[in-house]
Amino acid sequence: MASGDDDDPIIEEIDVYLAKSLAEKLYLFQYPVRPSTMTYDDVNHLAARIKPKQQRVELEMAINTMSPNYCCSKGEQIALNVDGTTYDETNTYTAKMMDKQTFSSIQATTNTSRYAAAVFRKGELHVTPLTGILQMRPSFSYLDKADNKTREREAANEGGDSSQDEAEEEVKAITVRFARPESEQARQRRIQSYEFLQKKQAEEPWAHLHYHGVRDSRSEHERQYLFCQSVDASQNSELVKTPKEYLAMLMPPLAEEKVVKPVGPSNVLSMAQLRTLPLGDQVKTLMKNVKMMPFANLMGLLASGTDSTAVLRCIQQVALLVQGNWVVKSDVLYPKNTCSPHSGVPAEVLCRGRDFVMWRFTLERSVMRKEITSIIKLPPEDVKEFLEHVAAPRINRGWEFLLPTDSDFIKKHPDVAHRQSMLWLGIQSKLEKVFNFSKEDFMPKNSPQPEPVHVSGEQRLKIAQERANEHRSSLQKDLEAKRAGNGVHIKQEPVQEDEPMDTSSSSSIPNGSVNGYPSSASPGFDHTNGNGATNASSLELQDFVQKTFRKHFVLTLNEFKRLLNLHLASMPVGRSVFHSISDHMLQEAILLSPCRQIMVPFPAQSKAASDEQKVFGLWETGEEFDKHRRLLYDLFTKNYRVRRNIIQARLAQEFEDVSKADIDRLLGECCSSHAGMWYLKGTIQS
């Protein structure tokens, strides 16, 4: 002992005893959501149960419904949502009111070897080791029960509707396969999986307990076991240690790890470890690290002999097709309940912004960062991260897509490419509502434009005249054949001189006009005029009609005029070779192309404008699928709305090998759905 000024004399000696009566039964409960001054001692405990192996405890406590702080209407509403209107023995709230709450435990620590409960009495300290330290928090399982009831009701309603609207699915053959013997490696992965652990936890039964209050005589009796029953030192030899042994017990030496981990950077993906995972996890891990790759490269990274069909099934769950290349989905990079490491923006907002960037790359090779930022309204560092995943900056060209378009994959897997295009259409519709834009606002800037023709340029005028002379005879024959087929004889108008062209565009288009010119003031649409500029305009209009209908398949006259005006507005000043165009000229141009008017029998009380009741559809593309499209048009000449099962039955009657994918493609190209019925695009009556 030190002497002098640093003298530290012993004031009192206390005997310490180890009590073992409750050594494996003593738990410490903590209530982190409640201050220490507000205990649950005086609250009525309705039930208690425990799973000893998992150290899980649940307590049911009554809620004072007579308290002035209790809202009776809310309590009744919660009980109604959870149990419904019917009375059952399994009801959570038998009083038709939320009159109780459940507390569920989680382990505060898994190692309680350094924790004990101590009681000091008559100069003696009695210590009992703790079995577990549990934090009791309110359980909201009743909300899950309410959600399940809501989903069941919705599923029942949807099931009833779909049984009327949809035909029953075709009977399919089932292939029976026997499971292979499980390897030791697969068994270890299964044992360590979350699903297996959840199943094991659910297997342990609850042991129901009886709760005794703090002032109950039984509780006082049990508290006596916190004191050591025998004070004989020979029977409590656990604390009779030498100073060196006691110090080693207080501060045990650190155990060295036997497993030597390989030294390497944390962001390096080990292919050896990767191939031990299931195929779906391999694909997800690769896409999450690489962000974007062609399908051929993905197959090269996987083990040799991997089934490409299985890989295709897995890749569609975690990635989307952009220009023939696979790009990881936004919700894989930004999972739910996370946020941006740069700005703290929630994951949901990040996913919408990144989906917009990916969607833009499905339309064009390059995008401008400023334009993207002005629309999605996200911080610049987040937008830059989106672009760096799939693009690289180019001088005077913005951000260009990194990989070339994988046309080979699109040709080899047209079904996958079509399915992905349908997914992008769904994403586009959601983005249009969120960011308030239209797809026509983003016409590809690098798409091939018709060669400009100027009357003042001799060379360009000569080219236009040559093209007009080449197509003049074919256009005249098509026009005569079309008129003859419709039973209409039109007298050929005399050739008039062309008026000067007007390339101005108008944001508000009067009814019955295009580009701001009323139909009554429009000159005749002459396909046989020898003037090069006039023929160039007719050819360019024909080209626009064909491209538009190959993209949209079905259009009303009103919608087609809107698309044409957007096209004219996007052309640079001086590039347009169009004269003023009337409705009659537009319809004539559409009928000269491989399109036909669909005589939809709209109801007499329809409030649709005349332009909305003129419906045109793509008739001939050279594909076998044209027959399906024509049959669909025929159905809509008998009724302006049709059920899916009628379409499916008619197709099955006419064609032998009609798959569900064919029907989905046909309806996706030509129709829109509303209230269980299918309409041609643009004909849904409000």
Helices and strands as residue ranges (DSSP letters): G 4-6, E 15-18, E 27-30, E 45-51, E 56-62, H 72-83, E 100-107, E 116-121, E 124-129, E 132-139, H 141-165, H 184-191, H 194-203, E 207-209, H 217-223, G 224-226, G 233-235, G 237-239, H 243-250, H 271-274, H 279-290, E 292-293, H 295-301, H 308-318, E 319-322, E 325-328, H 330-333, H 347-363, E 366-367, H 369-376, H 380-390, E 391-394, E 398-401, H 407-412, H 414-435, G 439-442, H 458-485, E 513-514, E 517-518, G 519-521, H 532-552, E 554-556, H 557-570, E 581-582, H 583-592, E 595-598, H 610-613, E 615-618, H 626-636, H 644-654, H 660-670, E 671-674, E 677-680
